[in-house]
Amino acid sequence: MSIRSQELLLTWSQECVELAEQILKVLEKEREGLIAFDIEKITSSTIEKTALVNQLKEKRESLKRLSQVRFGKSLSEVESELSNDLVDKWRTQESRWRTSWLKLSTRAQSNQGLLKHSLKNVDLLLGNLKSLFGNPGVYNQSGKRQDLSTSGKVLEGRF
């Protein structure tokens, strides 16, 4: 196995960690926008996040292909193919990757929860505004709001 392939593996692994850390920073910016309800900040961070996630996906897929094609092993098994002086670097990289990925997924789930909560509050606010302006809501026996809009629905009549 060539040293160049091993170094390329480490380089691409490092790039994956850096991309994950960049996405984490963008998620922090997104969270600030969600808390402040700053639509411009939310939109810009969503665009930036999408671009970085696509880059990370491509780089991670390339890393997996490199491992499979050059070494004939999956990423989890490639350590056995590395030279002794690169094994410690690889372990450090993989540890950083797992830590970054865990932080990233936790933050993304947290932001998603905050977004769902915010949308629920906006819906409640909208309902309150409608009732203030003379469009009272209709609720069923269990207290859930009923949708009475008839657009796009077929009404059944009985005689």
Secondary structure as the mmCIF struct_conf table of DSSP 4:
data_model
#
loop_
_struct_conf.conf_type_id
_struct_conf.id
_struct_conf.beg_label_comp_id
_struct_conf.beg_label_asym_id
_struct_conf.beg_label_seq_id
_struct_conf.end_label_comp_id
_struct_conf.end_label_asym_id
_struct_conf.end_label_seq_id
HELX_RH_AL_P HELX_RH_AL_P1 ILE A 3 ALA A 36
TURN_TY1_P TURN_TY1_P1 PHE A 37 PHE A 37
HELX_RH_AL_P HELX_RH_AL_P2 ILE A 39 LEU A 66
HELX_RH_PI_P HELX_RH_PI_P1 SER A 67 PHE A 71
BEND BEND1 GLY A 72 LYS A 73
TURN_TY1_P TURN_TY1_P2 LEU A 75 GLU A 77
HELX_RH_3T_P HELX_RH_3T_P1 VAL A 78 GLU A 81
BEND BEND2 LEU A 82 LEU A 82
HELX_RH_AL_P HELX_RH_AL_P3 ASN A 84 LEU A 132
TURN_TY1_P TURN_TY1_P3 PHE A 133 GLY A 134
STRN STRN1 VAL A 138 TYR A 139
TURN_TY1_P TURN_TY1_P4 GLN A 141 SER A 142
BEND BEND3 GLY A 143 GLY A 143
HELX_LH_PP_P HELX_LH_PP_P1 LYS A 144 LYS A 144
STRN STRN2 ARG A 145 GLN A 146
TURN_TY1_P TURN_TY1_P5 SER A 151 GLY A 152
HELX_LH_PP_P HELX_LH_PP_P2 VAL A 154 GLU A 156
#
